[in-house]
């Protein structure tokens, strides 16, 4: 008989671990056993917000506000007597709701507080010697082997997630980006992911690993054909349409991504280098009207990335650790991994960052800079060809215990594209100071 365990999962509970993008099973368990866990995450912060859109049309935002997020991670991990590991992991989050609606009736969703929804949900099966297969609503190879994007300081996400502290800033003031591959535009879709075993090379003793994934369309679980009466623009799985719109312009189909990573520990450095490629197709626009909706005649989604990071221990004091990293991405995309209009410029971006850990203290900083076509498309008049965006993040943590960390963080972001109607005189800027605490269990 199997022994059933209620387990507190160490890799989920570690305070500064990246959320949800684990490439291997969450909990190693002994053959013939199953570990059942319900982990969680709660973050709350007090913020001061300044932005181009804090005062518009006679309406003002209170610059002092709060951020918060609550997540549950139910799941299980198991191993057969024969050594095959398998399991399922789920990540739920809190939805957004209208401002000033902290109290309300549960019968009226617009007047009540937010509900939980599924962000990730996937199963896996495999062994360390032969690799693993993931399937479900989960991260692909391009996200899982992203290297050099340092997020383990402050609120733990900086610019990567709209569920972090930055979501309290008006959305038009926040710089967009595609430099973070660990974002919902990539991991909230259904896919199959192949994860190779690690292979040791004989010369330096480093390890190679690789991944590949396939995503048929932009659907999550229980989306797509099940909601379609007939083929039409309301179906999330369509491959062509004659009545394109801005929502369909962000969707993709038949997306493949591959990535490889080399890890080496030598001379006190723990280093990783990776490369990755993402390729997807936009929805096909079939209108016969010459020049109609030129913004939605789209190129393929093609993005390349390369990254490097290293960690060195005992640099200044015994037990300290410094991590530095850099990542670059370029190709045919807009912010949020939406395909770009034909005839517009390719995108490019880079990020550099690092953190320093000594005892219970963590300090870190990062900076990204990117250029995309933004709001521009072929034949559009009066708008610059390039949307330039950058963002800086500085933060620190005091780790009280393995399940609780206090944080402080500062974000500054800027966007510039003359003629862009979404910006004020071609520019927006924002800054955010946030103080708070993060529980992970």
C-alpha positions in Angstrom: 0.0 0.0 0.0 1.0 3.5 -0.6 1.8 5.8 2.3 -0.2 9.1 2.0 1.7 12.1 3.3 0.6 15.7 3.9 3.7 17.6 2.9 4.9 21.2 3.1 6.8 21.6 -0.2 10.2 23.1 0.4 10.7 24.4 -3.2 7.3 26.2 -3.1 8.0 27.5 0.4 11.4 28.9 -0.2 11.0 32.6 0.1 12.9 33.8 -2.9 12.1 31.0 -5.4 10.6 31.9 -8.8 6.9 31.2 -8.8 5.5 28.2 -10.6 8.0 27.7 -13.3 9.8 24.7 -11.8 11.2 22.4 -14.5 11.3 19.3 -12.4 8.7 17.6 -10.0 8.1 19.8 -7.0 8.7 17.2 -4.3 10.9 14.1 -4.6 9.1 11.2 -2.8 10.2 7.7 -2.0 9.0 4.9 -4.3 5.5 3.7 -3.6 4.5 7.0 -1.8 2.4 10.0 -2.7 2.9 13.5 -1.2 -0.2 15.7 -1.1 0.3 19.4 -0.5 -1.7 22.6 -0.3 0.8 25.5 -0.4 0.1 29.2 -0.5 1.3 32.7 -1.1 0.1 36.0 0.4 1.6 39.4 -0.2 0.5 42.8 1.0 2.2 46.2 0.6 1.7 49.9 1.2 2.5 51.9 -1.9 3.0 55.5 -3.1 2.2 55.9 -6.8 3.2 58.6 -9.2 2.5 58.6 -12.9 1.4 60.5 -16.0 -2.1 59.3 -15.5 -2.6 60.0 -11.8 -4.5 63.2 -12.7 -6.6 63.1 -15.9 -9.8 65.0 -16.9 -10.4 66.4 -13.4 -10.1 62.9 -11.8 -7.3 62.3 -9.3 -5.9 59.1 -7.8 -5.0 58.9 -4.2 -1.2 58.4 -4.5 -1.2 56.2 -1.3 -2.7 52.8 -1.9 -2.1 49.1 -1.2 -1.2 46.0 -3.2 -1.9 42.4 -2.4 -2.2 39.0 -3.8 -3.3 35.6 -2.6 -2.5 32.3 -4.3 -3.1 28.6 -3.5 -0.9 25.8 -4.9 -2.7 22.4 -4.4 -1.2 19.3 -5.9 0.5 16.0 -5.4 3.7 14.2 -6.3 4.1 10.5 -6.4 6.6 7.8 -7.4 5.8 4.2 -8.4 7.7 1.2 -7.0 9.5 1.1 -10.4 10.8 4.7 -10.0 8.4 6.6 -12.3 7.5 10.0 -11.0 4.2 11.7 -11.7 1.9 14.3 -10.3 -0.2 17.4 -10.9 0.2 21.0 -9.8 -2.3 23.8 -9.8 -1.8 27.5 -9.2 -4.9 29.7 -8.3 -4.9 33.5 -8.0 -7.3 36.3 -7.1 -9.1 38.1 -9.9 -9.2 41.9 -10.3 -12.4 43.8 -9.4 -13.6 47.4 -9.4 -12.1 50.0 -7.1 -13.9 50.9 -3.8 -15.7 47.5 -3.7 -14.0 45.9 -0.7 -17.5 45.2 0.9 -20.4 43.9 -1.1 -22.8 41.0 -1.8 -21.5 37.7 -3.0 -24.5 37.5 -5.3 -23.2 40.5 -7.3 -19.7 40.0 -8.6 -19.3 43.7 -9.5 -19.9 44.7 -5.9 -17.9 42.1 -4.1 -14.3 41.2 -3.6 -12.5 39.1 -6.1 -12.7 35.3 -6.6 -10.0 32.7 -7.3 -9.2 31.5 -10.8 -6.8 28.9 -12.3 -3.5 30.4 -13.5 -1.6 27.2 -14.1 -2.7 23.6 -14.0 -0.6 20.7 -15.3 0.4 17.1 -14.9 3.8 15.5 -15.4 5.3 12.1 -15.7 8.9 10.8 -16.1 12.2 9.9 -14.5 15.5 11.7 -13.9 17.2 9.4 -16.4 14.8 9.7 -19.3 13.3 13.1 -18.7 9.8 14.4 -18.1 6.6 15.3 -20.0 4.4 18.1 -18.8 1.0 18.7 -20.2 -1.7 21.3 -19.4 -1.8 25.1 -18.7 1.9 25.6 -18.0 5.3 27.2 -18.8 7.0 26.2 -22.0 10.7 25.8 -22.8 11.2 29.5 -23.6 10.1 30.4 -20.1 11.5 27.5 -18.1 15.0 27.9 -19.4 15.1 31.7 -19.4 18.5 32.6 -17.8 19.9 36.0 -16.6 16.6 37.6 -15.7 17.1 38.3 -11.9 13.8 38.6 -10.0 14.7 37.3 -6.5 14.5 40.5 -4.6 11.8 43.0 -3.5 8.3 41.7 -4.3 9.9 38.9 -6.3 8.4 39.9 -9.7 9.3 43.5 -10.5 8.0 44.0 -14.1 7.3 40.4 -14.8 3.7 40.2 -13.4 0.8 42.5 -13.3 -0.2 40.7 -10.1 2.9 42.2 -8.4 3.2 45.6 -6.8 3.2 47.4 -10.1 -0.4 46.6 -10.9 -1.5 49.6 -8.7 -0.1 51.9 -11.3 -2.5 53.0 -14.1 -2.0 50.5 -17.0 -1.3 53.2 -19.6 1.6 54.5 -17.5 3.3 51.1 -17.1 5.9 50.3 -19.7 5.1 47.1 -21.6 7.8 44.5 -22.2 8.6 41.1 -23.6 12.0 40.8 -21.9 10.4 38.7 -19.1 9.4 35.3 -20.6 7.8 34.2 -17.3 4.5 36.1 -18.1 0.9 35.0 -18.5 0.9 35.6 -22.2 3.1 32.5 -22.5 2.4 30.2 -19.6 -1.5 30.4 -19.3 -2.0 28.4 -22.5 -2.4 24.7 -22.9 0.7 22.9 -24.2 2.8 19.8 -24.1 6.4 20.2 -22.8 9.3 17.7 -23.2 12.0 18.1 -20.6 15.3 16.3 -21.2 17.5 14.6 -18.6 20.7 16.5 -17.7 23.7 15.2 -19.6 27.2 15.7 -18.1 30.0 16.6 -20.5 33.4 15.1 -19.8 35.7 18.0 -20.3 34.6 20.6 -17.6 32.0 18.5 -15.9 29.1 20.8 -16.8 25.6 19.7 -17.5 23.5 20.2 -20.6 19.7 20.2 -20.6 17.1 21.0 -23.2 13.3 21.4 -23.5 10.8 21.7 -26.3 7.1 22.5 -26.2 4.1 22.7 -28.5 1.0 24.9 -28.1 -1.9 24.4 -30.6 -3.6 27.7 -29.9 -4.1 30.5 -27.4 -6.5 28.5 -25.2 -6.4 27.6 -21.6 -8.2 24.7 -20.0 -11.9 24.5 -21.0 -11.6 27.3 -23.7 -12.0 27.1 -27.4 -14.1 24.6 -29.3 -16.3 23.8 -26.3 -17.8 27.3 -26.4 -18.4 27.4 -30.2 -21.8 26.8 -31.8 -20.3 27.3 -35.3 -16.9 28.5 -36.6 -16.7 32.2 -36.0 -14.8 35.1 -34.6 -16.0 34.4 -31.1 -14.2 31.0 -31.0 -10.8 31.2 -29.2 -9.5 28.4 -31.5 -10.1 29.9 -34.9 -7.3 29.9 -37.4 -8.7 32.5 -39.8 -11.2 35.3 -39.8 -12.6 38.0 -42.1 -13.6 40.3 -39.3 -10.3 40.8 -37.3 -10.1 42.9 -34.1 -7.5 43.9 -31.6 -8.3 41.0 -29.3 -7.7 38.4 -32.1 -4.5 40.3 -32.9 -2.9 39.1 -29.7 -3.7 35.4 -30.3 -1.5 32.8 -31.9 -1.6 29.2 -33.1 0.8 26.3 -33.7 3.4 27.7 -31.4 6.7 25.8 -30.9 9.5 26.7 -28.6 12.9 25.1 -27.9 15.6 26.0 -25.4 18.9 24.6 -24.2 21.0 25.4 -21.1 24.5 24.7 -20.0 25.3 24.7 -16.2 28.8 24.7 -14.8 30.3 24.9 -11.3 33.9 25.8 -11.4 36.4 28.0 -9.5 33.7 29.1 -7.0 31.3 30.2 -9.7 27.9 28.5 -10.3 27.1 29.6 -13.8 24.3 29.0 -16.4 24.0 30.0 -20.1 21.0 29.4 -22.2 19.5 30.1 -25.7 15.9 29.7 -26.8 13.7 30.2 -29.8 9.9 30.8 -30.0 7.9 30.5 -33.2 4.1 30.9 -33.6 1.6 31.9 -36.2 -1.0 34.7 -36.0 -4.6 34.3 -36.8 -5.0 34.4 -40.6 -6.9 37.5 -41.9 -9.0 36.7 -45.0 -10.8 40.0 -45.8 -10.8 40.7 -49.5 -11.1 44.5 -48.9 -7.9 46.1 -50.2 -5.9 47.7 -47.4 -8.6 47.0 -44.8 -7.4 46.8 -41.2 -3.8 47.0 -42.1 -2.9 46.8 -38.4 -4.0 43.2 -38.3 -2.0 41.9 -41.3 0.5 40.2 -39.0 4.0 38.6 -39.3 4.8 35.3 -37.7 5.7 35.5 -34.0 9.4 34.7 -33.8 11.6 35.6 -30.8 15.2 34.5 -30.0 16.7 34.9 -26.5 20.2 34.3 -25.0 21.1 34.6 -21.3 23.9 34.2 -18.8 24.1 34.3 -15.0 26.5 33.4 -12.4 26.6 33.1 -8.6 29.7 33.5 -6.4 29.8 32.6 -2.7 31.9 34.1 0.0 32.9 37.2 -2.0 33.1 39.8 0.8 32.0 37.9 3.9 31.7 34.3 4.8 28.3 32.9 3.7 27.4 35.7 1.4 26.4 35.3 -2.3 26.3 37.6 -5.3 24.4 36.8 -8.5 24.7 38.7 -11.7 22.8 38.1 -14.9 22.0 39.4 -18.4 19.5 38.4 -21.0 18.7 39.6 -24.6 15.7 39.0 -26.8 14.9 40.0 -30.3 12.6 39.2 -33.2 9.1 39.6 -34.6 6.9 40.6 -31.7 5.2 43.4 -29.7 5.0 43.7 -26.0 3.3 40.7 -24.3 4.3 38.4 -27.2 1.7 39.6 -29.6 2.6 39.2 -33.3 3.7 42.5 -34.9 2.0 44.1 -38.0 3.7 43.4 -41.3 6.0 46.1 -42.5 7.0 47.4 -39.1 10.3 47.1 -37.2 11.5 44.0 -35.3 11.7 44.2 -31.6 14.8 44.0 -29.4 15.4 44.2 -25.7 17.9 43.5 -23.0 17.9 43.3 -19.2 20.8 43.3 -16.7 20.5 42.7 -13.0 21.8 41.1 -9.8 21.3 40.6 -6.1 23.4 40.2 -3.1 22.5 37.9 -0.1 24.1 38.0 3.3 22.5 36.3 6.2 18.8 37.3 6.3 19.3 40.3 4.0 18.8 40.5 0.2 19.4 43.6 -2.0 19.0 43.6 -5.8 18.5 45.8 -8.8 17.7 45.4 -12.5 17.3 47.5 -15.6 15.6 46.7 -18.9 15.4 48.6 -22.2 13.3 47.6 -25.2 12.2 48.9 -28.6 9.2 47.6 -30.5 6.8 48.9 -33.2 4.3 49.8 -30.5 1.1 51.3 -31.9 2.6 51.8 -35.3 1.6 49.8 -38.4 2.4 50.0 -42.2 0.8 53.0 -43.8 -0.1 54.7 -40.5 0.5 58.5 -40.6 1.9 60.7 -37.9 3.4 58.1 -35.6 7.1 57.3 -34.9 8.3 53.9 -36.1 9.6 52.9 -32.6 8.1 52.6 -29.1 11.0 52.9 -26.7 10.4 51.6 -23.1 12.7 51.1 -20.1 12.3 50.2 -16.5 14.5 50.1 -13.4 13.8 48.2 -10.2 15.7 48.4 -6.9 14.6 46.3 -3.8 15.6 44.6 -0.6 14.3 41.9 1.7 14.7 41.0 5.4 14.0 37.3 5.7 12.4 36.6 9.1 11.9 32.9 8.4 11.6 30.5 5.6 7.9 31.4 5.2 8.0 35.2 5.7 10.0 38.1 4.2 9.6 41.8 4.5 10.4 43.8 1.4 11.0 47.3 0.1 11.0 48.1 -3.6 11.2 51.1 -6.0 10.2 51.0 -9.7 10.6 53.6 -12.3 9.3 53.2 -15.9 9.2 55.3 -19.0 7.6 55.0 -22.5 8.2 57.1 -25.6 6.7 57.1 -29.1 5.8 60.4 -30.7 2.3 60.3 -32.2 1.1 57.3 -30.1 -2.4 58.1 -29.0 -2.1 56.0 -25.9 0.6 58.3 -24.5 0.6 61.9 -23.5 2.6 64.0 -26.0 4.4 60.8 -26.9 5.6 60.0 -23.4 4.5 58.4 -20.1 6.4 57.8 -16.9 5.7 56.2 -13.6 7.3 55.5 -10.2 6.3 53.4 -7.3 7.6 52.9 -3.8 6.2 49.8 -2.0 6.8 48.4 1.5 5.3 45.1 2.5 5.5 41.5 3.5 5.4 38.1 1.7 4.2 34.8 3.2 5.0 31.6 1.4 4.1 28.2 2.8 
